[in-house]
Amino acid sequence: MANSAGSRKRARQAEKRRQHNASLRSMVRTYVKKVLKAIAAGDKAAAQAAFVEAQPKLDSSVNKGIFKKNKVARVKSRLNAKVKAMA
């Protein structure tokens, strides 16, 4: 356990940040699941709408350091390909 006052504060800050990041990560994954669910249901209009809604959330998660840039690019690319393949 942390001994000095500064290290105790750092431990508090790290835990707070970890919980916040986990919340953001979970939110982004939920948006991705909404797209996948619409694709599985076969509703192209809903899948497209969900994808358009998910894109800015994915992009902002990169800026916040929640996910790496290439991972988000890969996820977006795969989702877009699945939506387009529904035609």
Sequence and secondary structure as in RCSB ss.txt:
>XXXX:A:sequence
MANSAGSRKRARQAEKRRQHNASLRSMVRTYVKKVLKAIAAGDKAAAQAAFVEAQPKLDSSVNKGIFKKNKVARV
KSRLNAKVKAMA
>XXXX:A:secstr
   SHHHHHHHHHHHHHHHHHHHHHHHHHHHHHHHHHHHHHT HHHHHHHHHHHHHHHHHHHHTTSS HHHHHHH
HHHHHHHHHTT 
